[in-house]
Amino acid sequence: MDKFYFIDPATIRFKLRDETIWELYQEVDGVLLKLNPASTFYLGLDPDPDDPRGKSILGSIPFVARVEQRLLEDMQKTMHNAGYHRLHLTITPPERFSGELNETYLSRANRYFEDTVDMMKELAPEDNPITWNDVKIECIGPSGHVASSNYWYINHKALVEDICAGVHLDPFVLGYSYGPTRGWAQFKYELILRNVVSIQRLAKRFMEWIRNIELALQGIPLECVHHFDNRKFFGMLEQREAEKIHLENIIRKKEVGFITEDQAKREIESIE
């Protein structure tokens, strides 16, 4: 084999032939070039019959982020509007004089209303309003549990949970962890790792296929085995504790005579 090329996945295109076979193309400068299926290896993550491109396990995060951003913007506007106490003025319209024309009465009432509003606008923080008893001033604003951000938190949490359920996205990927943090995060992290390992198996077979063909073409009587290094420190304490218990059980069985020394060695080797 001479060379091995990597193709930008963004340039890959598919065409359905005879409603049964997907043909692979690469778009170069606006021109579709058909790729040789015998020499091209394409692996889509989580593909389906209607879309061979597949999708990433994190592909729905941008959608969730857009929805959350819009919710936070609305929440900011609403909380800003409801988060401050305000003065509410109730002005009783003046009584109409006997024989007063309608236009004159409306003009007098409107002027009295506007004078009161202008007076309130010109008040300094240390000033107090002085009015007749036909003006009622009330302080309105958030109070009690309704005014807190709990409602927004509940709505936001419900939205996140609905999105996660709809797009099959684990909440911890978005930074949310419900329940005991360590146990829940570890469980979900293991699920992600299993998904990664399943993808690695496909890549493992492909790499072994390529290398073993090359070895056969060169007449070398060897077989290549590809391994992925999946060592991780997450959960290392639990792994070491399990190994310790297993070793103690082997030593105990050997001491009481249930197994021989050779059998104990084989069991210890199986741990690794």
C-alpha positions as CSV (number, residue, x, y, z in Angstrom):
1,M,0.0,0.0,0.0
2,D,1.3,3.4,-1.0
3,K,-0.7,6.0,0.9
4,F,-3.7,6.4,3.2
5,Y,-5.7,9.5,2.9
6,F,-8.1,11.1,5.4
7,I,-11.2,12.7,3.9
8,D,-12.8,15.7,5.5
9,P,-16.3,14.4,6.6
10,A,-17.8,17.8,5.8
11,T,-17.1,17.2,2.1
12,I,-18.8,13.8,2.1
13,R,-22.1,13.5,0.1
14,F,-24.5,10.6,-0.4
15,K,-26.8,9.7,-3.2
16,L,-29.4,6.9,-3.1
17,R,-29.3,4.6,-6.1
18,D,-32.2,2.3,-6.9
19,E,-33.7,3.2,-3.5
20,T,-31.5,0.6,-1.9
21,I,-27.8,1.6,-2.2
22,W,-26.1,4.7,-0.9
23,E,-23.3,5.9,-3.1
24,L,-20.5,7.9,-1.6
25,Y,-19.3,11.2,-3.1
26,Q,-16.8,13.9,-2.2
27,E,-17.6,17.5,-3.0
28,V,-14.5,19.3,-4.3
29,D,-14.9,22.9,-5.5
30,G,-18.6,22.4,-6.1
31,V,-18.1,19.2,-8.1
32,L,-19.2,15.8,-6.8
33,L,-16.6,13.1,-7.3
34,K,-17.7,9.5,-6.8
35,L,-15.5,7.5,-4.4
36,N,-14.5,4.0,-4.9
37,P,-16.3,1.9,-2.3
38,A,-13.6,-0.8,-2.5
39,S,-10.9,1.5,-1.3
40,T,-13.0,3.9,0.8
41,F,-13.9,3.3,4.4
42,Y,-16.6,5.4,5.9
43,L,-18.0,5.0,9.4
44,G,-21.0,7.1,10.5
45,L,-21.7,7.4,14.2
46,D,-25.2,6.0,15.0
47,P,-26.4,5.9,11.4
48,D,-29.9,4.9,10.2
49,P,-31.4,3.7,6.9
50,D,-32.6,7.2,6.1
51,D,-29.3,9.0,6.9
52,P,-26.1,7.0,6.6
53,R,-24.1,10.0,7.8
54,G,-25.0,9.2,11.4
55,K,-25.0,11.6,14.2
56,S,-22.7,12.5,17.1
57,I,-23.7,11.6,20.7
58,L,-23.2,15.3,21.4
59,G,-25.0,16.6,18.3
60,S,-28.0,17.9,20.1
61,I,-26.1,20.1,22.5
62,P,-26.2,23.2,20.1
63,F,-30.0,22.9,20.0
64,V,-30.2,22.7,23.8
65,A,-27.9,25.6,24.2
66,R,-30.0,27.8,21.8
67,V,-33.2,27.0,23.7
68,E,-31.6,27.6,27.1
69,Q,-30.1,30.9,25.9
70,R,-33.5,32.1,24.8
71,L,-35.1,31.0,28.1
72,L,-32.4,32.8,30.1
73,E,-32.9,36.0,28.0
74,D,-36.6,35.9,28.7
75,M,-36.0,35.2,32.4
76,Q,-33.6,38.1,32.7
77,K,-36.2,40.5,31.2
78,T,-39.0,39.2,33.3
79,M,-36.9,39.1,36.6
80,H,-35.7,42.6,35.9
81,N,-39.2,43.8,35.4
82,A,-40.6,42.0,38.5
83,G,-37.6,42.3,40.7
84,Y,-38.0,45.9,41.8
85,H,-40.7,47.5,43.9
86,R,-42.7,50.2,42.3
87,L,-45.1,53.0,43.3
88,H,-48.6,52.7,42.0
89,L,-50.7,55.9,42.0
90,T,-54.5,55.8,41.9
91,I,-56.0,59.2,41.2
92,T,-59.7,59.7,41.8
93,P,-61.2,61.9,39.1
94,P,-62.3,65.3,40.4
95,E,-66.0,66.1,40.8
96,R,-67.7,67.8,38.0
97,F,-69.0,71.3,38.8
98,S,-72.6,72.2,38.2
99,G,-73.1,73.5,34.7
100,E,-69.5,72.8,33.7
101,L,-69.1,72.0,30.1
102,N,-67.8,68.5,29.2
103,E,-64.7,69.8,27.4
104,T,-63.9,72.1,30.4
105,Y,-64.3,69.2,32.8
106,L,-62.1,66.9,30.8
107,S,-59.4,69.5,30.4
108,R,-59.4,70.2,34.1
109,A,-59.3,66.5,35.0
110,N,-56.5,65.8,32.6
111,R,-54.4,68.7,33.8
112,Y,-54.8,67.6,37.4
113,F,-53.7,64.0,36.4
114,E,-50.7,65.3,34.4
115,D,-49.6,67.7,37.3
116,T,-49.7,64.7,39.7
117,V,-47.7,62.5,37.3
118,D,-45.1,65.3,36.8
119,M,-44.8,65.8,40.5
120,M,-44.0,62.1,41.0
121,K,-41.4,62.2,38.2
122,E,-39.6,65.1,39.8
123,L,-39.3,63.5,43.2
124,A,-35.8,62.9,44.5
125,P,-35.0,59.7,46.4
126,E,-35.1,61.6,49.7
127,D,-38.4,63.5,48.9
128,N,-41.9,62.5,49.8
129,P,-45.1,63.1,47.8
130,I,-47.8,65.4,49.2
131,T,-51.2,65.2,47.6
132,W,-54.9,65.6,48.4
133,N,-56.7,62.6,49.8
134,D,-58.0,61.7,46.3
135,V,-54.6,60.3,45.4
136,K,-53.7,56.9,46.7
137,I,-50.1,55.7,46.6
138,E,-49.3,52.0,46.9
139,C,-46.0,50.1,46.9
140,I,-46.3,47.1,44.6
141,G,-43.7,44.5,43.9
142,P,-42.7,40.9,44.4
143,S,-43.5,39.4,47.8
144,G,-43.2,36.0,49.3
145,H,-42.5,32.7,47.5
146,V,-44.1,33.9,44.3
147,A,-41.5,36.6,43.9
148,S,-38.5,34.3,44.2
149,S,-36.7,32.7,41.4
150,N,-37.9,29.2,42.4
151,Y,-40.6,29.2,39.7
152,W,-38.0,30.1,37.0
153,Y,-35.8,27.4,38.4
154,I,-38.6,24.8,38.2
155,N,-39.5,25.9,34.7
156,H,-35.9,25.8,33.5
157,K,-35.3,22.4,35.1
158,A,-38.5,21.0,33.5
159,L,-37.4,22.4,30.1
160,V,-33.9,20.8,30.4
161,E,-35.4,17.5,31.4
162,D,-37.8,17.5,28.4
163,I,-35.1,18.4,26.0
164,C,-32.8,15.7,27.4
165,A,-35.5,13.1,27.1
166,G,-36.5,14.2,23.5
167,V,-33.0,14.2,22.1
168,H,-31.7,11.3,24.2
169,L,-29.0,13.4,25.7
170,D,-27.6,12.6,29.1
171,P,-28.1,15.6,31.6
172,F,-24.5,15.3,32.9
173,V,-23.2,16.2,29.4
174,L,-24.8,19.6,29.9
175,G,-23.4,20.0,33.4
176,Y,-26.5,18.8,35.2
177,S,-26.5,16.1,37.8
178,Y,-29.6,15.0,39.5
179,G,-29.3,12.7,42.6
180,P,-26.0,11.8,44.3
181,T,-23.4,13.5,42.2
182,R,-20.6,10.9,42.3
183,G,-22.8,7.8,41.7
184,W,-24.9,9.4,39.0
185,A,-22.0,11.0,37.1
186,Q,-20.0,7.8,37.2
187,F,-22.9,5.7,35.9
188,K,-23.5,8.1,33.0
189,Y,-19.8,8.4,32.3
190,E,-19.6,4.6,32.0
191,L,-22.5,4.7,29.4
192,I,-20.5,7.2,27.3
193,L,-17.4,5.0,27.6
194,R,-19.4,2.0,26.3
195,N,-20.5,4.0,23.3
196,V,-16.9,5.0,22.7
197,V,-15.7,1.3,23.0
198,S,-18.3,0.2,20.5
199,I,-17.0,2.7,18.0
200,Q,-13.4,1.6,18.8
201,R,-14.3,-2.0,17.9
202,L,-15.2,-0.9,14.4
203,A,-12.0,1.1,14.0
204,K,-10.0,-1.8,15.5
205,R,-11.3,-4.2,12.8
206,F,-10.6,-1.7,10.1
207,M,-7.0,-1.0,11.2
208,E,-6.3,-4.7,11.6
209,W,-7.7,-5.4,8.1
210,I,-5.5,-2.7,6.5
211,R,-2.3,-3.8,8.3
212,N,-2.8,-7.6,7.9
213,I,-3.4,-7.1,4.1
214,E,-0.1,-5.2,4.0
215,L,1.7,-7.9,5.9
216,A,0.3,-10.6,3.6
217,L,1.3,-8.6,0.5
218,Q,4.8,-8.3,1.9
219,G,4.9,-12.0,2.6
220,I,5.5,-11.4,6.3
221,P,3.9,-14.3,8.4
222,L,2.6,-12.1,11.2
223,E,-0.8,-10.9,12.3
224,C,-1.4,-7.4,13.6
225,V,-3.7,-6.8,16.6
226,H,-4.8,-3.2,17.4
227,H,-5.5,-2.1,20.9
228,F,-6.9,1.2,22.3
229,D,-5.6,2.6,25.5
230,N,-8.7,3.2,27.6
231,R,-7.0,3.5,30.9
232,K,-8.7,6.1,33.0
233,F,-8.4,7.5,36.5
234,F,-12.2,7.9,37.0
235,G,-13.3,5.2,39.4
236,M,-9.7,4.0,40.0
237,L,-10.3,3.7,43.8
238,E,-13.2,1.4,43.2
239,Q,-11.2,-0.8,40.8
240,R,-8.3,-1.1,43.3
241,E,-10.6,-2.0,46.1
242,A,-12.2,-4.7,44.0
243,E,-8.8,-6.1,43.1
244,K,-7.8,-6.1,46.7
245,I,-10.8,-8.1,47.7
246,H,-10.2,-10.5,44.9
247,L,-6.6,-11.0,45.9
248,E,-7.6,-11.5,49.5
249,N,-10.1,-14.2,48.5
250,I,-7.5,-16.0,46.4
251,I,-4.9,-16.0,49.2
252,R,-7.5,-17.2,51.7
253,K,-8.6,-20.1,49.4
254,K,-5.0,-21.1,48.9
255,E,-4.3,-20.9,52.7
256,V,-7.2,-23.2,53.6
257,G,-6.3,-25.7,50.8
258,F,-9.3,-25.1,48.5
259,I,-6.9,-24.4,45.5
260,T,-3.2,-25.1,44.8
261,E,-0.5,-22.6,44.4
262,D,-0.5,-23.0,40.6
263,Q,-4.3,-22.4,40.5
264,A,-3.9,-19.3,42.7
265,K,-1.3,-17.9,40.3
266,R,-3.6,-18.5,37.3
267,E,-6.4,-16.7,39.1
268,I,-4.1,-13.8,39.9
269,E,-3.0,-13.6,36.2
270,S,-6.7,-13.6,35.1
271,I,-7.2,-10.3,37.1
272,E,-4.8,-8.5,34.8
